[in-house]
Amino acid sequence: MLLHMYFYANEGEPVFVFDIDGVLVDVEAKLREVFRQLGLERLKASPDLLDHNLRRKFWKLFLSKEFMVFDRPRRIGIELLLSRL
């Protein structure tokens, strides 16, 4: 992917990079559910503040296919992406 982006950038074509979580997709519901599954209350804490074992479990759940059902598209992010195509 990076090679593909580099090629187009060098050819004078614009290259746009979008973050999925939080920009194109609202992950708040997924965050709440992952914290619930781990038996933790979400107190606006970052997963990075968890101890190593909990952080590993958090990311395994957060990135799993099973938890994708909690992702919701963000209209403003999708519109921004489409405006760049």
PyMOL Python script that loads the backbone (N, CA, C, O; Angstrom):
from pymol import cmd

cmd.read_pdbstr("""\
ATOM      1  N   MET A   1       0.821  -1.189   0.000  1.00  0.00           N
ATOM      2  CA  MET A   1       0.000   0.000   0.000  1.00  0.00           C
ATOM      3  C   MET A   1       0.872   1.262   0.000  1.00  0.00           C
ATOM      4  O   MET A   1       0.601   2.213  -0.734  1.00  0.00           O
ATOM      5  N   LEU A   2       1.910   1.258   0.824  1.00  0.00           N
ATOM      6  CA  LEU A   2       2.773   2.438   0.857  1.00  0.00           C
ATOM      7  C   LEU A   2       3.463   2.648  -0.481  1.00  0.00           C
ATOM      8  O   LEU A   2       3.633   3.786  -0.920  1.00  0.00           O
ATOM      9  N   LEU A   3       3.862   1.558  -1.136  1.00  0.00           N
ATOM     10  CA  LEU A   3       4.485   1.676  -2.446  1.00  0.00           C
ATOM     11  C   LEU A   3       3.501   2.264  -3.448  1.00  0.00           C
ATOM     12  O   LEU A   3       3.868   3.101  -4.273  1.00  0.00           O
ATOM     13  N   HIS A   4       2.250   1.821  -3.371  1.00  0.00           N
ATOM     14  CA  HIS A   4       1.193   2.336  -4.246  1.00  0.00           C
ATOM     15  C   HIS A   4       1.013   3.841  -4.015  1.00  0.00           C
ATOM     16  O   HIS A   4       0.915   4.606  -4.974  1.00  0.00           O
ATOM     17  N   MET A   5       0.969   4.266  -2.757  1.00  0.00           N
ATOM     18  CA  MET A   5       0.819   5.681  -2.432  1.00  0.00           C
ATOM     19  C   MET A   5       2.025   6.469  -2.927  1.00  0.00           C
ATOM     20  O   MET A   5       1.872   7.568  -3.461  1.00  0.00           O
ATOM     21  N   TYR A   6       3.213   5.920  -2.757  1.00  0.00           N
ATOM     22  CA  TYR A   6       4.434   6.597  -3.186  1.00  0.00           C
ATOM     23  C   TYR A   6       4.433   6.803  -4.698  1.00  0.00           C
ATOM     24  O   TYR A   6       4.822   7.864  -5.186  1.00  0.00           O
ATOM     25  N   PHE A   7       3.994   5.785  -5.437  1.00  0.00           N
ATOM     26  CA  PHE A   7       3.947   5.877  -6.890  1.00  0.00           C
ATOM     27  C   PHE A   7       3.046   7.029  -7.323  1.00  0.00           C
ATOM     28  O   PHE A   7       3.451   7.857  -8.139  1.00  0.00           O
ATOM     29  N   TYR A   8       1.837   7.091  -6.787  1.00  0.00           N
ATOM     30  CA  TYR A   8       0.905   8.138  -7.191  1.00  0.00           C
ATOM     31  C   TYR A   8       1.368   9.518  -6.742  1.00  0.00           C
ATOM     32  O   TYR A   8       1.177  10.498  -7.462  1.00  0.00           O
ATOM     33  N   ALA A   9       1.965   9.605  -5.578  1.00  0.00           N
ATOM     34  CA  ALA A   9       2.468  10.894  -5.107  1.00  0.00           C
ATOM     35  C   ALA A   9       3.571  11.395  -6.032  1.00  0.00           C
ATOM     36  O   ALA A   9       3.641  12.589  -6.326  1.00  0.00           O
ATOM     37  N   ASN A  10       4.424  10.497  -6.486  1.00  0.00           N
ATOM     38  CA  ASN A  10       5.509  10.888  -7.391  1.00  0.00           C
ATOM     39  C   ASN A  10       5.009  11.202  -8.794  1.00  0.00           C
ATOM     40  O   ASN A  10       5.682  11.906  -9.547  1.00  0.00           O
ATOM     41  N   GLU A  11       3.853  10.694  -9.150  1.00  0.00           N
ATOM     42  CA  GLU A  11       3.276  10.976 -10.460  1.00  0.00           C
ATOM     43  C   GLU A  11       2.462  12.273 -10.443  1.00  0.00           C
ATOM     44  O   GLU A  11       1.876  12.653 -11.456  1.00  0.00           O
ATOM     45  N   GLY A  12       2.428  12.943  -9.303  1.00  0.00           N
ATOM     46  CA  GLY A  12       1.687  14.190  -9.193  1.00  0.00           C
ATOM     47  C   GLY A  12       0.227  14.006  -8.833  1.00  0.00           C
ATOM     48  O   GLY A  12      -0.526  14.977  -8.774  1.00  0.00           O
ATOM     49  N   GLU A  13      -0.182  12.760  -8.591  1.00  0.00           N
ATOM     50  CA  GLU A  13      -1.560  12.492  -8.180  1.00  0.00           C
ATOM     51  C   GLU A  13      -1.676  12.741  -6.678  1.00  0.00           C
ATOM     52  O   GLU A  13      -0.756  12.418  -5.927  1.00  0.00           O
ATOM     53  N   PRO A  14      -2.796  13.312  -6.233  1.00  0.00           N
ATOM     54  CA  PRO A  14      -2.966  13.517  -4.793  1.00  0.00           C
ATOM     55  C   PRO A  14      -3.143  12.182  -4.075  1.00  0.00           C
ATOM     56  O   PRO A  14      -3.772  11.260  -4.596  1.00  0.00           O
ATOM     57  N   VAL A  15      -2.588  12.096  -2.892  1.00  0.00           N
ATOM     58  CA  VAL A  15      -2.710  10.907  -2.058  1.00  0.00           C
ATOM     59  C   VAL A  15      -3.342  11.343  -0.744  1.00  0.00           C
ATOM     60  O   VAL A  15      -2.872  12.284  -0.104  1.00  0.00           O
ATOM     61  N   PHE A  16      -4.409  10.656  -0.343  1.00  0.00           N
ATOM     62  CA  PHE A  16      -5.092  10.958   0.912  1.00  0.00           C
ATOM     63  C   PHE A  16      -5.056   9.722   1.793  1.00  0.00           C
ATOM     64  O   PHE A  16      -5.288   8.608   1.322  1.00  0.00           O
ATOM     65  N   VAL A  17      -4.769   9.918   3.063  1.00  0.00           N
ATOM     66  CA  VAL A  17      -4.748   8.831   4.028  1.00  0.00           C
ATOM     67  C   VAL A  17      -5.784   9.161   5.092  1.00  0.00           C
ATOM     68  O   VAL A  17      -5.753  10.237   5.688  1.00  0.00           O
ATOM     69  N   PHE A  18      -6.702   8.230   5.327  1.00  0.00           N
ATOM     70  CA  PHE A  18      -7.754   8.428   6.314  1.00  0.00           C
ATOM     71  C   PHE A  18      -7.627   7.394   7.418  1.00  0.00           C
ATOM     72  O   PHE A  18      -7.400   6.214   7.152  1.00  0.00           O
ATOM     73  N   ASP A  19      -7.772   7.839   8.653  1.00  0.00           N
ATOM     74  CA  ASP A  19      -7.845   6.935   9.787  1.00  0.00           C
ATOM     75  C   ASP A  19      -9.262   6.378   9.819  1.00  0.00           C
ATOM     76  O   ASP A  19     -10.224   7.124   9.638  1.00  0.00           O
ATOM     77  N   ILE A  20      -9.398   5.099  10.043  1.00  0.00           N
ATOM     78  CA  ILE A  20     -10.730   4.497  10.058  1.00  0.00           C
ATOM     79  C   ILE A  20     -11.416   4.786  11.388  1.00  0.00           C
ATOM     80  O   ILE A  20     -12.493   5.382  11.414  1.00  0.00           O
ATOM     81  N   ASP A  21     -10.792   4.362  12.504  1.00  0.00           N
ATOM     82  CA  ASP A  21     -11.412   4.509  13.819  1.00  0.00           C
ATOM     83  C   ASP A  21     -11.479   5.973  14.217  1.00  0.00           C
ATOM     84  O   ASP A  21     -10.452   6.638  14.346  1.00  0.00           O
ATOM     85  N   GLY A  22     -12.687   6.468  14.411  1.00  0.00           N
ATOM     86  CA  GLY A  22     -12.892   7.839  14.847  1.00  0.00           C
ATOM     87  C   GLY A  22     -13.071   8.835  13.722  1.00  0.00           C
ATOM     88  O   GLY A  22     -13.599   9.923  13.950  1.00  0.00           O
ATOM     89  N   VAL A  23     -12.647   8.493  12.509  1.00  0.00           N
ATOM     90  CA  VAL A  23     -12.819   9.398  11.371  1.00  0.00           C
ATOM     91  C   VAL A  23     -13.906   8.859  10.453  1.00  0.00           C
ATOM     92  O   VAL A  23     -14.928   9.514  10.244  1.00  0.00           O
ATOM     93  N   LEU A  24     -13.690   7.682   9.914  1.00  0.00           N
ATOM     94  CA  LEU A  24     -14.699   7.074   9.041  1.00  0.00           C
ATOM     95  C   LEU A  24     -15.707   6.252   9.830  1.00  0.00           C
ATOM     96  O   LEU A  24     -16.839   6.056   9.386  1.00  0.00           O
ATOM     97  N   VAL A  25     -15.299   5.774  10.993  1.00  0.00           N
ATOM     98  CA  VAL A  25     -16.149   4.899  11.801  1.00  0.00           C
ATOM     99  C   VAL A  25     -16.180   5.398  13.244  1.00  0.00           C
ATOM    100  O   VAL A  25     -15.141   5.701  13.832  1.00  0.00           O
ATOM    101  N   ASP A  26     -17.386   5.478  13.804  1.00  0.00           N
ATOM    102  CA  ASP A  26     -17.567   5.801  15.219  1.00  0.00           C
ATOM    103  C   ASP A  26     -17.416   4.499  16.003  1.00  0.00           C
ATOM    104  O   ASP A  26     -18.182   3.558  15.794  1.00  0.00           O
ATOM    105  N   VAL A  27     -16.443   4.440  16.896  1.00  0.00           N
ATOM    106  CA  VAL A  27     -16.159   3.205  17.630  1.00  0.00           C
ATOM    107  C   VAL A  27     -16.564   3.282  19.104  1.00  0.00           C
ATOM    108  O   VAL A  27     -16.181   2.420  19.894  1.00  0.00           O
ATOM    109  N   GLU A  28     -17.330   4.300  19.478  1.00  0.00           N
ATOM    110  CA  GLU A  28     -17.704   4.463  20.888  1.00  0.00           C
ATOM    111  C   GLU A  28     -18.452   3.254  21.438  1.00  0.00           C
ATOM    112  O   GLU A  28     -18.150   2.789  22.537  1.00  0.00           O
ATOM    113  N   ALA A  29     -19.426   2.739  20.686  1.00  0.00           N
ATOM    114  CA  ALA A  29     -20.189   1.575  21.154  1.00  0.00           C
ATOM    115  C   ALA A  29     -19.273   0.360  21.297  1.00  0.00           C
ATOM    116  O   ALA A  29     -19.415  -0.425  22.235  1.00  0.00           O
ATOM    117  N   LYS A  30     -18.340   0.212  20.368  1.00  0.00           N
ATOM    118  CA  LYS A  30     -17.404  -0.916  20.442  1.00  0.00           C
ATOM    119  C   LYS A  30     -16.504  -0.775  21.664  1.00  0.00           C
ATOM    120  O   LYS A  30     -16.245  -1.757  22.359  1.00  0.00           O
ATOM    121  N   LEU A  31     -16.027   0.432  21.930  1.00  0.00           N
ATOM    122  CA  LEU A  31     -15.197   0.653  23.117  1.00  0.00           C
ATOM    123  C   LEU A  31     -15.948   0.264  24.386  1.00  0.00           C
ATOM    124  O   LEU A  31     -15.416  -0.437  25.247  1.00  0.00           O
ATOM    125  N   ARG A  32     -17.195   0.731  24.489  1.00  0.00           N
ATOM    126  CA  ARG A  32     -18.001   0.402  25.674  1.00  0.00           C
ATOM    127  C   ARG A  32     -18.167  -1.103  25.829  1.00  0.00           C
ATOM    128  O   ARG A  32     -18.035  -1.631  26.933  1.00  0.00           O
ATOM    129  N   GLU A  33     -18.455  -1.800  24.729  1.00  0.00           N
ATOM    130  CA  GLU A  33     -18.684  -3.242  24.793  1.00  0.00           C
ATOM    131  C   GLU A  33     -17.408  -4.004  25.138  1.00  0.00           C
ATOM    132  O   GLU A  33     -17.451  -4.966  25.905  1.00  0.00           O
ATOM    133  N   VAL A  34     -16.291  -3.592  24.588  1.00  0.00           N
ATOM    134  CA  VAL A  34     -15.028  -4.264  24.912  1.00  0.00           C
ATOM    135  C   VAL A  34     -14.700  -4.071  26.390  1.00  0.00           C
ATOM    136  O   VAL A  34     -14.323  -5.026  27.071  1.00  0.00           O
ATOM    137  N   PHE A  35     -14.839  -2.852  26.886  1.00  0.00           N
ATOM    138  CA  PHE A  35     -14.594  -2.616  28.311  1.00  0.00           C
ATOM    139  C   PHE A  35     -15.557  -3.439  29.169  1.00  0.00           C
ATOM    140  O   PHE A  35     -15.163  -3.977  30.204  1.00  0.00           O
ATOM    141  N   ARG A  36     -16.823  -3.537  28.738  1.00  0.00           N
ATOM    142  CA  ARG A  36     -17.803  -4.339  29.478  1.00  0.00           C
ATOM    143  C   ARG A  36     -17.392  -5.810  29.493  1.00  0.00           C
ATOM    144  O   ARG A  36     -17.455  -6.464  30.533  1.00  0.00           O
ATOM    145  N   GLN A  37     -16.974  -6.323  28.349  1.00  0.00           N
ATOM    146  CA  GLN A  37     -16.537  -7.722  28.259  1.00  0.00           C
ATOM    147  C   GLN A  37     -15.347  -8.004  29.173  1.00  0.00           C
ATOM    148  O   GLN A  37     -15.200  -9.110  29.695  1.00  0.00           O
ATOM    149  N   LEU A  38     -14.518  -7.013  29.356  1.00  0.00           N
ATOM    150  CA  LEU A  38     -13.345  -7.172  30.217  1.00  0.00           C
ATOM    151  C   LEU A  38     -13.677  -6.934  31.685  1.00  0.00           C
ATOM    152  O   LEU A  38     -12.816  -7.074  32.553  1.00  0.00           O
ATOM    153  N   GLY A  39     -14.933  -6.573  31.959  1.00  0.00           N
ATOM    154  CA  GLY A  39     -15.341  -6.323  33.331  1.00  0.00           C
ATOM    155  C   GLY A  39     -14.857  -4.992  33.864  1.00  0.00           C
ATOM    156  O   GLY A  39     -14.695  -4.818  35.072  1.00  0.00           O
ATOM    157  N   LEU A  40     -14.628  -4.056  32.964  1.00  0.00           N
ATOM    158  CA  LEU A  40     -14.132  -2.737  33.360  1.00  0.00           C
ATOM    159  C   LEU A  40     -15.156  -1.675  33.026  1.00  0.00           C
ATOM    160  O   LEU A  40     -15.838  -1.761  32.005  1.00  0.00           O
ATOM    161  N   GLU A  41     -15.264  -0.683  33.873  1.00  0.00           N
ATOM    162  CA  GLU A  41     -16.080   0.477  33.537  1.00  0.00           C
ATOM    163  C   GLU A  41     -15.218   1.412  32.723  1.00  0.00           C
ATOM    164  O   GLU A  41     -14.034   1.598  33.002  1.00  0.00           O
ATOM    165  N   ARG A  42     -15.822   1.991  31.726  1.00  0.00           N
ATOM    166  CA  ARG A  42     -15.057   2.939  30.900  1.00  0.00           C
ATOM    167  C   ARG A  42     -15.152   4.316  31.544  1.00  0.00           C
ATOM    168  O   ARG A  42     -16.205   4.954  31.522  1.00  0.00           O
ATOM    169  N   LEU A  43     -14.075   4.750  32.099  1.00  0.00           N
ATOM    170  CA  LEU A  43     -14.032   6.064  32.740  1.00  0.00           C
ATOM    171  C   LEU A  43     -13.197   7.014  31.893  1.00  0.00           C
ATOM    172  O   LEU A  43     -12.321   7.715  32.400  1.00  0.00           O
ATOM    173  N   LYS A  44     -13.483   7.024  30.599  1.00  0.00           N
ATOM    174  CA  LYS A  44     -12.725   7.838  29.650  1.00  0.00           C
ATOM    175  C   LYS A  44     -11.239   7.510  29.728  1.00  0.00           C
ATOM    176  O   LYS A  44     -10.381   8.373  29.544  1.00  0.00           O
ATOM    177  N   ALA A  45     -10.963   6.250  30.003  1.00  0.00           N
ATOM    178  CA  ALA A  45      -9.572   5.812  30.084  1.00  0.00           C
ATOM    179  C   ALA A  45      -9.112   5.309  28.732  1.00  0.00           C
ATOM    180  O   ALA A  45      -9.901   4.790  27.943  1.00  0.00           O
ATOM    181  N   SER A  46      -7.863   5.463  28.484  1.00  0.00           N
ATOM    182  CA  SER A  46      -7.264   4.945  27.261  1.00  0.00           C
ATOM    183  C   SER A  46      -6.874   3.492  27.490  1.00  0.00           C
ATOM    184  O   SER A  46      -6.414   3.143  28.577  1.00  0.00           O
ATOM    185  N   PRO A  47      -7.049   2.645  26.489  1.00  0.00           N
ATOM    186  CA  PRO A  47      -6.576   1.265  26.629  1.00  0.00           C
ATOM    187  C   PRO A  47      -5.080   1.210  26.942  1.00  0.00           C
ATOM    188  O   PRO A  47      -4.601   0.241  27.531  1.00  0.00           O
ATOM    189  N   ASP A  48      -4.355   2.237  26.552  1.00  0.00           N
ATOM    190  CA  ASP A  48      -2.917   2.271  26.812  1.00  0.00           C
ATOM    191  C   ASP A  48      -2.597   2.364  28.302  1.00  0.00           C
ATOM    192  O   ASP A  48      -1.469   2.092  28.713  1.00  0.00           O
ATOM    193  N   LEU A  49      -3.587   2.748  29.114  1.00  0.00           N
ATOM    194  CA  LEU A  49      -3.368   2.850  30.555  1.00  0.00           C
ATOM    195  C   LEU A  49      -3.590   1.522  31.270  1.00  0.00           C
ATOM    196  O   LEU A  49      -3.316   1.410  32.465  1.00  0.00           O
ATOM    197  N   LEU A  50      -4.084   0.515  30.550  1.00  0.00           N
ATOM    198  CA  LEU A  50      -4.311  -0.800  31.141  1.00  0.00           C
ATOM    199  C   LEU A  50      -2.986  -1.534  31.296  1.00  0.00           C
ATOM    200  O   LEU A  50      -2.014  -1.246  30.597  1.00  0.00           O
ATOM    201  N   ASP A  51      -2.964  -2.496  32.232  1.00  0.00           N
ATOM    202  CA  ASP A  51      -1.741  -3.294  32.348  1.00  0.00           C
ATOM    203  C   ASP A  51      -1.573  -4.149  31.093  1.00  0.00           C
ATOM    204  O   ASP A  51      -2.502  -4.286  30.298  1.00  0.00           O
ATOM    205  N   HIS A  52      -0.412  -4.707  30.928  1.00  0.00           N
ATOM    206  CA  HIS A  52      -0.055  -5.403  29.687  1.00  0.00           C
ATOM    207  C   HIS A  52      -1.071  -6.482  29.299  1.00  0.00           C
ATOM    208  O   HIS A  52      -1.494  -6.539  28.144  1.00  0.00           O
ATOM    209  N   ASN A  53      -1.462  -7.328  30.240  1.00  0.00           N
ATOM    210  CA  ASN A  53      -2.388  -8.425  29.925  1.00  0.00           C
ATOM    211  C   ASN A  53      -3.760  -7.913  29.512  1.00  0.00           C
ATOM    212  O   ASN A  53      -4.337  -8.397  28.539  1.00  0.00           O
ATOM    213  N   LEU A  54      -4.285  -6.936  30.245  1.00  0.00           N
ATOM    214  CA  LEU A  54      -5.590  -6.376  29.885  1.00  0.00           C
ATOM    215  C   LEU A  54      -5.529  -5.631  28.561  1.00  0.00           C
ATOM    216  O   LEU A  54      -6.457  -5.709  27.755  1.00  0.00           O
ATOM    217  N   ARG A  55      -4.443  -4.912  28.338  1.00  0.00           N
ATOM    218  CA  ARG A  55      -4.285  -4.185  27.079  1.00  0.00           C
ATOM    219  C   ARG A  55      -4.252  -5.164  25.902  1.00  0.00           C
ATOM    220  O   ARG A  55      -4.855  -4.897  24.863  1.00  0.00           O
ATOM    221  N   ARG A  56      -3.563  -6.279  26.050  1.00  0.00           N
ATOM    222  CA  ARG A  56      -3.498  -7.296  24.998  1.00  0.00           C
ATOM    223  C   ARG A  56      -4.890  -7.864  24.733  1.00  0.00           C
ATOM    224  O   ARG A  56      -5.284  -8.032  23.579  1.00  0.00           O
ATOM    225  N   LYS A  57      -5.638  -8.161  25.805  1.00  0.00           N
ATOM    226  CA  LYS A  57      -7.008  -8.674  25.653  1.00  0.00           C
ATOM    227  C   LYS A  57      -7.910  -7.627  25.002  1.00  0.00           C
ATOM    228  O   LYS A  57      -8.729  -7.939  24.138  1.00  0.00           O
ATOM    229  N   PHE A  58      -7.740  -6.375  25.440  1.00  0.00           N
ATOM    230  CA  PHE A  58      -8.541  -5.296  24.873  1.00  0.00           C
ATOM    231  C   PHE A  58      -8.380  -5.248  23.360  1.00  0.00           C
ATOM    232  O   PHE A  58      -9.373  -5.277  22.633  1.00  0.00           O
ATOM    233  N   TRP A  59      -7.141  -5.176  22.875  1.00  0.00           N
ATOM    234  CA  TRP A  59      -6.905  -5.041  21.437  1.00  0.00           C
ATOM    235  C   TRP A  59      -7.326  -6.281  20.666  1.00  0.00           C
ATOM    236  O   TRP A  59      -7.761  -6.179  19.520  1.00  0.00           O
ATOM    237  N   LYS A  60      -7.201  -7.445  21.280  1.00  0.00           N
ATOM    238  CA  LYS A  60      -7.652  -8.674  20.610  1.00  0.00           C
ATOM    239  C   LYS A  60      -9.156  -8.609  20.362  1.00  0.00           C
ATOM    240  O   LYS A  60      -9.624  -8.952  19.276  1.00  0.00           O
ATOM    241  N   LEU A  61      -9.908  -8.171  21.363  1.00  0.00           N
ATOM    242  CA  LEU A  61     -11.360  -8.030  21.204  1.00  0.00           C
ATOM    243  C   LEU A  61     -11.698  -6.882  20.262  1.00  0.00           C
ATOM    244  O   LEU A  61     -12.512  -7.046  19.353  1.00  0.00           O
ATOM    245  N   PHE A  62     -11.091  -5.738  20.467  1.00  0.00           N
ATOM    246  CA  PHE A  62     -11.406  -4.542  19.689  1.00  0.00           C
ATOM    247  C   PHE A  62     -11.196  -4.766  18.196  1.00  0.00           C
ATOM    248  O   PHE A  62     -11.973  -4.274  17.378  1.00  0.00           O
ATOM    249  N   LEU A  63     -10.161  -5.499  17.842  1.00  0.00           N
ATOM    250  CA  LEU A  63      -9.830  -5.722  16.433  1.00  0.00           C
ATOM    251  C   LEU A  63     -10.470  -6.980  15.844  1.00  0.00           C
ATOM    252  O   LEU A  63     -10.255  -7.295  14.674  1.00  0.00           O
ATOM    253  N   SER A  64     -11.256  -7.698  16.651  1.00  0.00           N
ATOM    254  CA  SER A  64     -11.863  -8.941  16.169  1.00  0.00           C
ATOM    255  C   SER A  64     -13.068  -8.668  15.273  1.00  0.00           C
ATOM    256  O   SER A  64     -13.715  -7.626  15.378  1.00  0.00           O
ATOM    257  N   LYS A  65     -13.355  -9.621  14.394  1.00  0.00           N
ATOM    258  CA  LYS A  65     -14.515  -9.515  13.499  1.00  0.00           C
ATOM    259  C   LYS A  65     -15.814  -9.445  14.289  1.00  0.00           C
ATOM    260  O   LYS A  65     -16.749  -8.752  13.889  1.00  0.00           O
ATOM    261  N   GLU A  66     -15.875 -10.158  15.407  1.00  0.00           N
ATOM    262  CA  GLU A  66     -17.101 -10.205  16.208  1.00  0.00           C
ATOM    263  C   GLU A  66     -17.530  -8.828  16.715  1.00  0.00           C
ATOM    264  O   GLU A  66     -18.722  -8.575  16.889  1.00  0.00           O
ATOM    265  N   PHE A  67     -16.584  -7.958  16.945  1.00  0.00           N
ATOM    266  CA  PHE A  67     -16.912  -6.641  17.497  1.00  0.00           C
ATOM    267  C   PHE A  67     -17.125  -5.571  16.428  1.00  0.00           C
ATOM    268  O   PHE A  67     -17.448  -4.427  16.745  1.00  0.00           O
ATOM    269  N   MET A  68     -16.944  -5.945  15.166  1.00  0.00           N
ATOM    270  CA  MET A  68     -17.181  -4.985  14.084  1.00  0.00           C
ATOM    271  C   MET A  68     -18.644  -4.565  14.004  1.00  0.00           C
ATOM    272  O   MET A  68     -18.951  -3.503  13.463  1.00  0.00           O
ATOM    273  N   VAL A  69     -19.549  -5.383  14.534  1.00  0.00           N
ATOM    274  CA  VAL A  69     -20.976  -5.043  14.487  1.00  0.00           C
ATOM    275  C   VAL A  69     -21.276  -3.771  15.271  1.00  0.00           C
ATOM    276  O   VAL A  69     -22.314  -3.145  15.058  1.00  0.00           O
ATOM    277  N   PHE A  70     -20.383  -3.384  16.168  1.00  0.00           N
ATOM    278  CA  PHE A  70     -20.589  -2.179  16.976  1.00  0.00           C
ATOM    279  C   PHE A  70     -20.102  -0.909  16.278  1.00  0.00           C
ATOM    280  O   PHE A  70     -20.403   0.197  16.726  1.00  0.00           O
ATOM    281  N   ASP A  71     -19.352  -1.061  15.183  1.00  0.00           N
ATOM    282  CA  ASP A  71     -18.861   0.098  14.435  1.00  0.00           C
ATOM    283  C   ASP A  71     -20.012   0.773  13.698  1.00  0.00           C
ATOM    284  O   ASP A  71     -20.875   0.102  13.132  1.00  0.00           O
ATOM    285  N   ARG A  72     -20.018   2.084  13.707  1.00  0.00           N
ATOM    286  CA  ARG A  72     -21.036   2.855  12.993  1.00  0.00           C
ATOM    287  C   ARG A  72     -20.345   3.854  12.079  1.00  0.00           C
ATOM    288  O   ARG A  72     -19.437   4.564  12.512  1.00  0.00           O
ATOM    289  N   PRO A  73     -20.767   3.917  10.809  1.00  0.00           N
ATOM    290  CA  PRO A  73     -20.145   4.887   9.902  1.00  0.00           C
ATOM    291  C   PRO A  73     -20.406   6.316  10.372  1.00  0.00           C
ATOM    292  O   PRO A  73     -21.482   6.628  10.882  1.00  0.00           O
ATOM    293  N   ARG A  74     -19.424   7.160  10.196  1.00  0.00           N
ATOM    294  CA  ARG A  74     -19.567   8.583  10.521  1.00  0.00           C
ATOM    295  C   ARG A  74     -19.826   9.331   9.224  1.00  0.00           C
ATOM    296  O   ARG A  74     -18.975   9.380   8.336  1.00  0.00           O
ATOM    297  N   ARG A  75     -21.003   9.904   9.131  1.00  0.00           N
ATOM    298  CA  ARG A  75     -21.407  10.588   7.903  1.00  0.00           C
ATOM    299  C   ARG A  75     -20.386  11.640   7.474  1.00  0.00           C
ATOM    300  O   ARG A  75     -20.016  11.703   6.302  1.00  0.00           O
ATOM    301  N   ILE A  76     -19.935  12.457   8.409  1.00  0.00           N
ATOM    302  CA  ILE A  76     -19.011  13.533   8.046  1.00  0.00           C
ATOM    303  C   ILE A  76     -17.692  12.980   7.506  1.00  0.00           C
ATOM    304  O   ILE A  76     -17.116  13.545   6.576  1.00  0.00           O
ATOM    305  N   GLY A  77     -17.216  11.878   8.087  1.00  0.00           N
ATOM    306  CA  GLY A  77     -15.986  11.267   7.600  1.00  0.00           C
ATOM    307  C   GLY A  77     -16.159  10.658   6.220  1.00  0.00           C
ATOM    308  O   GLY A  77     -15.281  10.777   5.366  1.00  0.00           O
ATOM    309  N   ILE A  78     -17.302   9.999   6.004  1.00  0.00           N
ATOM    310  CA  ILE A  78     -17.587   9.391   4.701  1.00  0.00           C
ATOM    311  C   ILE A  78     -17.717  10.483   3.640  1.00  0.00           C
ATOM    312  O   ILE A  78     -17.196  10.348   2.534  1.00  0.00           O
ATOM    313  N   GLU A  79     -18.419  11.569   3.987  1.00  0.00           N
ATOM    314  CA  GLU A  79     -18.572  12.674   3.027  1.00  0.00           C
ATOM    315  C   GLU A  79     -17.219  13.291   2.683  1.00  0.00           C
ATOM    316  O   GLU A  79     -16.969  13.640   1.529  1.00  0.00           O
ATOM    317  N   LEU A  80     -16.352  13.426   3.675  1.00  0.00           N
ATOM    318  CA  LEU A  80     -15.016  13.958   3.428  1.00  0.00           C
ATOM    319  C   LEU A  80     -14.236  13.033   2.493  1.00  0.00           C
ATOM    320  O   LEU A  80     -13.591  13.497   1.553  1.00  0.00           O
ATOM    321  N   LEU A  81     -14.295  11.745   2.750  1.00  0.00           N
ATOM    322  CA  LEU A  81     -13.617  10.780   1.888  1.00  0.00           C
ATOM    323  C   LEU A  81     -14.143  10.865   0.461  1.00  0.00           C
ATOM    324  O   LEU A  81     -13.364  10.926  -0.491  1.00  0.00           O
ATOM    325  N   LEU A  82     -15.461  10.870   0.315  1.00  0.00           N
ATOM    326  CA  LEU A  82     -16.061  10.910  -1.020  1.00  0.00           C
ATOM    327  C   LEU A  82     -15.728  12.203  -1.759  1.00  0.00           C
ATOM    328  O   LEU A  82     -15.609  12.208  -2.984  1.00  0.00           O
ATOM    329  N   SER A  83     -15.578  13.293  -1.020  1.00  0.00           N
ATOM    330  CA  SER A  83     -15.252  14.566  -1.672  1.00  0.00           C
ATOM    331  C   SER A  83     -13.830  14.573  -2.237  1.00  0.00           C
ATOM    332  O   SER A  83     -13.497  15.406  -3.080  1.00  0.00           O
ATOM    333  N   ARG A  84     -13.000  13.644  -1.772  1.00  0.00           N
ATOM    334  CA  ARG A  84     -11.611  13.578  -2.233  1.00  0.00           C
ATOM    335  C   ARG A  84     -11.433  12.632  -3.418  1.00  0.00           C
ATOM    336  O   ARG A  84     -10.372  12.611  -4.042  1.00  0.00           O
ATOM    337  N   LEU A  85     -12.459  11.855  -3.729  1.00  0.00           N
ATOM    338  CA  LEU A  85     -12.344  10.886  -4.833  1.00  0.00           C
ATOM    339  C   LEU A  85     -12.587  11.537  -6.168  1.00  0.00           C
ATOM    340  O   LEU A  85     -12.529  10.868  -7.200  1.00  0.00           O
TER     341      LEU A  85
END
""", "prot")
cmd.dss("prot")
cmd.show_as("cartoon", "prot")
cmd.util.cbc("prot")
cmd.orient("prot")
